[in-house]
Amino acid sequence: MKENMAASMDFDFGQARDNFKDIVRQSALQSSAADCLSYVEGYEGSDSDKKPALDQAFRDVLKDFIKSSRGCDEYMKLITIAIDAAEKDICSATAPFLMLADVFDMITLSECEVVFNLVEDKVHTWRSEMFFEAGKNYLLRMCNDLLRRLSKSQNTVFCGRIQMFLARLFPLSEKSALNLMSQFNLENVTIFTNIQADAKPKKAETDTQMEVEEGETDEQASSVPIDYNLYRRFWSLQDFFRKPTQCFDKAQWKMFALNADPVLNAFASSKLDDVKSSRKKLNVPRPGQTDTFFAKYLTSEKLLDLQLNDSYFRRYILVQFLILFQYLNSQVKFKSSNQILTEEQSTWVKATQEKIYVLLRETPPDGEQFAKTVEHILKREENWNNWKNDGCPKFEREQPTDRAPETTSKPKQKPKRKRIGDDLQSTGGKVIRMGNAELTKLWNLNPDNMEACKAEKRLFLPSLEEFFTEAIEQADPEAMVEEEYKLTNDQIYQWKSLRLLARRSPHFFNHSNNPAQPLNIYLNQMLSKLAKEMPIQSSEMQSSENVQSSAENQAGEEMKTEVGEEEDIKEAQEEEEEVVEEEEKQNKEQRFPRFPEVRKKSGEIIDKTALDDESPITRNHVTAVADMLGEDWRKLAIKLKFPEDDIDYFESENQENSQRANKVVTIWQENEGNGATLGILKAALRDIGRSDIFKSVFGIS
């Protein structure tokens, strides 16, 4: 360390700089950095001493070249030698950037445009790991200084080159150039002539007329009358384009709409002909003539006539409208809650936007293609807006870092998985930790969760009667409910019905060879079966009895005659009653079986006519047998070959033995169909020791 300090004290910075300047000039003349590199490497001194001296030598030689006006080629050669020296670690990495900054500060703009070619060509060098961190701020400051010197209207191409270079230099995720807060350039104020509204526009004097190019004199005459009102409305729109948030104010919006409509109507009434542009293409261009586009407007009232007939000028204004409308309709993160268009404003914006696209298509040259391009760009802009709303996440995927091979370290063991029993033991059986506060709270609401799951309040399924009553009523033809309005055609109701039938009805799992049917037809069949099993409603029984008694009274009143004909009247009443009963019985058999027929009392003989073993069982037979069967219903169910699951289901769903027996016999009758005969039922009752039921009900031993 003492030797290095002694060497630094012996090193003469001024002498080394002068020596380096000579070798740098010689290398610049030869366009080769070999001699310079070899000389500096062999020069006595440490690297920390030689690098500052060589950096200063490069800058001094460059200053001498600029003073003597050696030309842009010499400047670029010298900077290239400095880049090579920095790559060889002979000079510092910041030296080329300092030299570029010196050049651009001391030469003209036309020369800057030439030297900037070197900056663009070396973009891959600037992005290397060695130069990027050292020089990105120098390059950004240098480009910003250039942009301040350039004119936005005269040097548009050079400004665009600088912006493109910065876009290539910095990564896509660089946020230094982003307008994160969606702020507007409020300093861009468009100033126009403020004259009285009632003042008549004066004709331009001959000596103040503008010089126009040959072939453009006929464009001065416009079919649109130009007055100050149109002039004022036209240029007042620029203030809204500068600050779009004004449109969310009611008064400002009204002013914007009043100014926009006349301007767009003026564009629509004055059509541009593409013949003029095609005629210009035939003219021989003058030497050095290029297409120039101005970014700043000229707001003299004398120019408005020409501006309205300029196709490029029209496109500028119309595209500004579209950009404004997109901002008003888009969801911007930094908009306040009250900055929303009303329904009326949104309708006006949509109609005006369509009108603008029509004007763009009609504006030559290549209006159709230009309109499609603008529409495509604005759609892509929506993606950038969404990206900014999401906080500008990175586009690049993070590459996994290279891990060094672990040779000496022991392999990490996986942590032992914690079981719920461990939490139970650690807490003494009081609280079980589920790994989440809400889950832990939910799990520990009840000390015995299995009992809590069996609680009555957790029975969410409705009963069959409660759920299907309305559907059964709709299925009755007397209800006169149209097919499309029935619940059985509702998909949600169909899904719930199947779920409920699977849980609470034994009919759901019956084996059948019939092909699959539509759900509405299947549910109607199931409703027909369920209606037979439902208990009788006392209200309907009473109403049916009242109807029958009223019919008898009415018949009796109609049959009243003289006293001497009482016997004939009685006979006629009996015959009438038999006819009415027979008709009611036939009607009930034809109607949808909404509820079962009235049960007979136990022990009453139902039908004493001749019955044999092949006679089918009726509904009255089922009711009478079920009322007398009592606790022997389970024996009968086993004898009729019901599975144990169905028997347990009948017991859990019905509270009384008569209801359970009714279920057993009814379902057996429906499943067997014509095979459910008196002989089979008689044999089953005899096998379980209840022949008395058959004798009491049918009067047959």
Beta strands, then each sheet from edge to edge (+ up, - down):
end
